[in-house]
């Protein structure tokens, strides 16, 4: 399969659906819509929705069933970036090369746009779950997964731990604790949601979950590497920003060599979790390869 | 019935359940829990959960079915207060006579505590919906109701409209637009949720919804009155704060006399919507009376 083409097609599908759900059904006030859409349509890679769709595919599900959940995951990711960038948080002026939400709309509107994206994500999932012939128990489990991945034991908790760690020396334990929550939990939730709504057997679910845990961490490990070694064009943010903010990162805790080794180990974990899956899981495999090899190319 | 005793019992039931759900099942980080609990357990009247429970009662439902949803409504109300008080929003130092969340925990933590309360509210609803013998379609409808009432067409949208109106002369239309969304939508959602999860017939649902629309507005109309005529002990905030912030209020748009008339009309609407209900709807009736008469006593 051609991963690049696959990602492009899926990204378009997600963008179309997000537009249908949010732009075609706008409700006033206008400014709130503008602020929400500004961040939601600012050129993200849509990795969370694509992971959800690919997990659904791996268990043979129709994409239409997964799409509302996939979109909700992206909306939650988007809200988290808007709030993270606020002056009281990371105080960032640029995101993906564009002024951050509060720089354009002001702080109050950015807080509310984030709140709106988070709340609407759940409305859209409930709406998707109420569709005809949708398995409602699976849909409710998926809503639970998303909330758990995004909430106090997941993303929000990780963000708090991240802020608190800025005053501490980063150890491997602290870094792992932060990243399994801050980014790992929602990425893992993404594959779990796809598997749940897609009707995975409990054996399939366990394996996809193993994959998700590994890829969720790999994503952050490689992000940490790219923050040091990647250019702005690869990451969309300034090189060295983590070190500047004294962030707890893998290279700071393990050194660069061990961090790269760890990324390769996580790739192995992700791929071996999918061993019993056939060609339908090829997108999941290719995504794991892509995530790791963008930062740690395979040795020739 | 003795309303005071009823409200006290229900408040206790809600508090107990919130403690079970959040305090007994704490997950680190500790600071996040502390910040979330600080605002959630700061002596609110629990009016939204009580409305949800009373609506469930009115259609003969068991309270246990409604409780997770009732608690979620209070968590969402609590998050909205934490975010509203932020320096970028209303910039309030006191809430119910205590320092606001960001005054105690800092701005970043207050933003995250709000995000956490909002997200966990949906986790708790999904969890409640997945219980044995819960009607999952009704539960999903209830989750939808809450998200719609709290989201961009509801509370968040109303908050944006409120901020934007600070620069305008308040007309009745603007005030009504703001308040049906900012406070009305979540109060209305509260009774709708109780009716949905409680298994209301569609005729019962329509009537309870009419009641909710009227009471939701009455709540805000009387709040506006009390902001001028009530003492701090009745409202928990400084008298005249709305005028100070140039807020769009009913007295500013209609004058005090018409505002009081309007409150009595809304009370009539609320009570007549419940005419066909028997004694099981007595709590709903008494709550409507209480809401309006705390600000506009019946003439002798």
Interface residues (C-beta under 8 A of the other chain):
Chain A: X27 X28 X29 X31 X32 X33 X36 X79 X83 X86 X88 X89 X106 X107 X108 X109 X111 X112 X114 X115 X116 X118 X119 X120 X122 X123 X126 X127 X129 X130 X136 X137 X139 X140 X141 X143 X144 X146 X147 X148 X150 X151 X152 X153 X156 X157 X159 X160 X161 X163 X164
Chain B: X27 X28 X29 X31 X32 X33 X36 X79 X83 X86 X88 X89 X106 X107 X108 X109 X111 X112 X114 X115 X116 X118 X119 X120 X122 X123 X126 X127 X129 X130 X136 X137 X139 X140 X141 X143 X144 X146 X147 X148 X150 X151 X152 X153 X156 X157 X159 X160 X161 X163 X164
